[in-house]
């Protein structure tokens, strides 16, 4: 089972890939705001990757547009500063390049462009991946995601292994109950099991003795000490098939993300927040598992970032779109003071949440 990055890259390379991926997400989102704002005739003062003042030596100003491009030290995201868009900024009513003085439909498109480009980038990445690498086949196999210490599997199984047989009988991820991997191991009641695994294109047999334990109800169970994952073969597809699948991808992923958020709200699933540190760690982990795996995470987070920013909450793009929709429907602009207060409150709440998430990342609480 070949993977695109079985070359033994150092940890630093995967961290670099993770940071580049995070930067890609931010640049794509803010780039959408930037290019549509420019297309609509607005003056963009700054394009920042990160928040805060520019890092010395990492800023430059475009002679053509006057925009200052910069890298800032707080890696929560980025921003595009459009003239007249700051909450406390005085705006010349005759300045045709200022955000508030442009038509409502242009302001709507400028704000909507950020989430939209995240969705478009997911489509483009999906198309390139499907067209160049292929798509997942329909047969699902059991893969080894991680081997836990203290079990006989340690040193015998490796991350990335694919389990093909148990005691010379084929096994698939779709097998359930007594035919599942857990069911077959339990049926042996602690006796060694012979696993036939595929590793780096070669097949080998591994004998593992399960360890006895008890489940939540006190019933005896037997474990070999692995975290499982689902593996599939790659199937080549044509350009048009790849394009069709790519167009559908963000729709399907939106449903999955929305379903997960609904489960969190209803308490069916526990929230597991993560900030920049967590995102970099996840990207590093996924790129270590394979370049394709890392690209898939980038595709998913592109959709997630676009969807999250469409939520009708203050300080997010969705919050601004609510006011702009009101203006487009009623042909009356919302009270600027009320809108400013709403967005200021949202920015403060969002800032506190970012701090809490970062502290959670570093296990402060």
N, C-alpha and C positions, 0 to 999 in steps of 0.2 A: 504494500500500500504506500505508494510514493507520495511525498509531500513536497511542497515548493521550497521549504527552508530547512532541509535536513543537512545543513552544511556546518552546523556547530557554531553559529554566531555567538559572540560574547553577549553578556547581559546588557552592556552599554548600547549595543546595536538595537536591541529590542526596546530599550527605554527611549532611544532616539526616534525609532519608528512610532512609538506611542505618542511622544511629544509632537511629532509632525502630524500625526492623525488628529490630535486634539486641535492643533493649529489649523488644519484643513477645515474642520467643522466650523470653527469661528470665522475664518476668512470667507468661506462660502456664504455663510449667513449674512455677515456684514457687507460682503461684496454685492449681494443682491440689493441691499438698501442703497449702497453707493452708486451703482451703475444706473439704477432706475431714477434716483434723485438727480443725477447728472443729466440723464435723458429728459427729465421733466424740467430742466433749466434751473435747478436749485444749486446753491453754492455749498459745497461740502468743505468744512473747515478742517476736520481731522478724521483720520481713519486709524483706529487704534486696535492693536492686538494685545489684549489685557487692559486692566484698569489702572488709573493713577498717572502720575507724570511720566514722561518718556524716559527710558533708560538712556543715559548719556552715550552718544555714538550710535544709537539705534533709532534715529529719526531723520527724515529728509522731507523736503517740500517740493512738490511738483511745480515746475516753472509754467506749465501749460494751464493747470487748473487752480493752483494756489493751495491745494490740499496738503496738509502735513500728514505724512504716514509715519507711524511710530510703533514701537514695541514697549509695553508698559509692564511693571513688575508683578501686578496682582492678576494671577491667571484664571480668573473666574469666567472670562469670556472676552468680549471686545465691544467696540461701539463705533458708530459713524456719527460725527457731530455735524449736523446740518444747520446752516445759519437760520436763526430765529426759532430753533426747536427747543433750546434750553428753557427750563421752567421760569427762571428769573430774568431772562434776557429781554431787553428792550428792543422792539422791532420797529424799524422805519416802515410806515404803511405804504410808502412809495418804492420800497426795495423789492423789485420783481424777482430777485434771486433768493429771497427769504422763504422758508417753509410755510409760514402762516399765510403768505400772500399768493400762494399758488392755488389753483382750483382744487376742490375737495377730491375729485377723482384722481388727480395726480398725487395728492398726499396719501390717499388710500393705497394706490399702487406702490408707492415708495415704502410704506410700512409693510404691506403684504409681501413684498418682494423677498424679504429675509427668509421667512418660513418657506416660501415657494421655492427658492433656490436650494434649500435643504432637501426638499422633496425631489427636485430635478437632479441634484447630485446623487441621490440614492438611485434614481432611475438610470443615470449614466454609469455609475459604478456597477450596478446589477447587470446592465447590458454588456459592459466590457468583461465582467467575470463570466457570465453565461456564454458569451460568444468565444472567448479565448480559452476558458477552462472547462466549460460544460456545466451541467446541472446535476443535482442529486438524483440517483436512481430510486426505484420504488422499493427495493429490498433493503431492509434496515438490519444492521448487525450490531451486536454488543461490543462496544469499545471500552478500553481501559483509560479512564481520564486521569486517575491518580491512584497510587498504591500507598496504603496507610502503614505506618510503622507498627510493629508488634504483632504482625500476622505473617503466616508462612509464605504469602504471595510476595513479600518484600524480597527483592533480589531475583525473583523468578519471573514476575510479570513487569512490564514497563509501560509507561504512559504512551499511548498511541497503539498498543497492541489491539488486535481484533480477535475476539473469541469466536471460533468457527464451530467447534464441537465440544461436547461434554461426554466423556467416556465413549468417544467415537460415534456419538449421535449428534447430528446437526442441530444448531440452536440459532434462533433469530431474536431480535429485539422485540418482535411482536408476539413471541410465545408468552402465554399467561399461565397463572396458577401453577400446577405441578410441572408443566413443561418449561416454565421460566427458569432462569439461572438459579434464583433463590430456591425455587421448588425442587430442582434437581439436587442441589447441594444439601438441602434439608432432608431429602429422602435418604441420603447416604448416612445420616445420623453421626457425622463426625469422621467417617471413613475418608481416606484420600480420594480426591477426584482428579481425573486426567483431563486437562484442558488442551485442546488443539488450537493454537493461536497463530495468527499471521503477523509477522514483524519484518518490516523493510523488504516486503516481497517474498519472504521465505516462511515456510510452515514448520512449526516445531511443537512437540508435546511437552507439557509441563504438569507434573504431579504436585498437587497442593493439598495440604491437610487443613480442613476448616477448624476454626476456633469456636468453642461452645460459648453461647451467651444467652441472655434472656431479653425478650421484647418488653414493651411497656406494660403488658398484662402478665408478665412473669412466665410466659411460655418459652420453652427452650428453642433457640435458633442457632444456626451455624453460619459463620461468616468467613470468607476468604480474605477480606480486607482490601477491597477496591471500591473506588467511586466509578460508577459506570457512565458511559455516554453512548450516544447513538451514532453509528457510522454508516455511510452509504457509499456506493461506488459512483463514479462520475460518468455521465452519459453526454456525449457530444450532441449539440443541437445546431440548427441552421441560424442564419442571421435574423430571419423574420420571426422564428420561434423565440430566439433570445430577446428580440425587441418586445414581443408580446408579453413574455414573462416579466421583463423589466418594468413594463408599464403597470402590470398588476401588482408587482412587489410592494410598493409603498402603501397601496390600499390594504393588502393583506396584513402588512406589518402594523398599520394604524389600528386595525381591528384587534390584533394581539396586544398591543400596548394599551389601548383603551380598556380592553378586558382585564388586564393586569391592574390598571389603576382603579377600576371599579371594584375589584376584589380587595384592594387595599382600603378603599373607602368603606366598604361594607364589613371589613374585618376578617374576610375569608383568607386574606394573605397579609403577612407582616411586611411593613415598609422597610426597605434596606437602602437608605440614602447614601450617596457617595459624591464627593467633590472632585476637584482636579487630581488629587493624589490617587484616589480610588480609580478614576478613569484611566490614568496613566498605568496603574497596576493591571487593570483589566486588559488594556491594549497590549501590554507587555506579555501577559499570560496567553492571550489569544494568538499573538504573532509567534510566540514560542511553539504553540501547538501547530502552526502552519500559516503560511502567508495568506492562503485562502480564508482561513478562519479569522484572521485579523481584518481582512477586507469585508467579510460578512458582518463583523461587529461594527465597522465603520459605516456600512450601509444602514444597519439597524439604528445606530445613534443619529445618523442624519435624519431619519424619519422622526425619531424621538424628539430631537431638538426642534424640528419644524412644527410638530404637533404641540409640544409644550409651549412654544411661543405664540401659538394661536389661541391658547386658553384666554378667556375674557377677564383677565386679572390685571389690576393696576400695575404699571411699570413694564408689563410685557407687551409685545406687539399686539396681541389680541385685545388688551385693554384699550389701546389707542384706536384700534379698528372699531370698537364699539362706539366711541364718540364720533368717528368719521362716518360710520353707517347711519347714525342718528342725523348727522348733518346732510348726508346724501338723500335720506328719505324725507326729512322735514324741510330741507333747504334753509335751515337755520343753524348757525354755529352754536355749539354748547358754550355755556359761560366759561371763559378762559380761566377765571380764578378757581371755579369749582374743579375743572379738569386738571389744573395745576396741583391743587390740593390732593386730588385722588391719586395722581401719579407720584407725587412726593411721598405720600403715605405708603404707596406700594413699593417705592424704591427703598424706603427705610425698612419695611418688613422683609423685603427680598435680601437686603444687606445683612440683616440679623440671621436669616435662614442660611445664607452662605457661610457666615462665621460659624454657626452651629454645626453645619455639615462638615466644614473643614476640621473643627475640633473633634468631631466624630471620626473623621478619617484617621486622625492621629491618636485615637483611643483616649482622648482626654476625659471623656465620660461615656 
